[in-house]
Each structure stands twice: as structure tokens, then as C-alpha cells.
Amino acid sequence: MTPGPVAAQDRAKFQKLIEVRANALEHARLARELSRQRKTIISQLLDSGYSQSDIAREMGVTRQAVQKMLASG
């Protein structure tokens, strides 16, 4: 079965789908950038002498979560 032309009543749905996809891609790009920034800041704090536990406590997460943030990317 091959798709036919888009019906007029569905054109707005396809346009919305394209917009949602573009937004999702932009959010994914932003999430990667924020993750890089977070990793950089954590590394700087570690270099300043703070422990992973110190950082985790301030962030309200577990030490293991901080480890995963450092390992990601």
C-alpha cells in the first residue's frame, strides 16, 4: 500500500508533527549541551577539592548519580 496525497483535513496534523519533531531535536541538543556544562562544573568542583559526596549532597542526588554524570557523554 503506497501513501497517497495528504488530505486537506490532515495537513495541519502533519505540520504540527513537523513542529513537534523540530522541537524535540532542539531539546535533545540543549540537553546534550547542559549535560556537558554539568560535567565540566562537577569536574571543576572535584579539582577544587570537593568530594563526589559533597557535590551530591548540594545537588540533592546520590553520589552514584554524580558518578554517572561524570561518566556520561
Helices and strands as residue ranges (DSSP letters): G 8-10, H 11-47, H 52-59, H 63-71
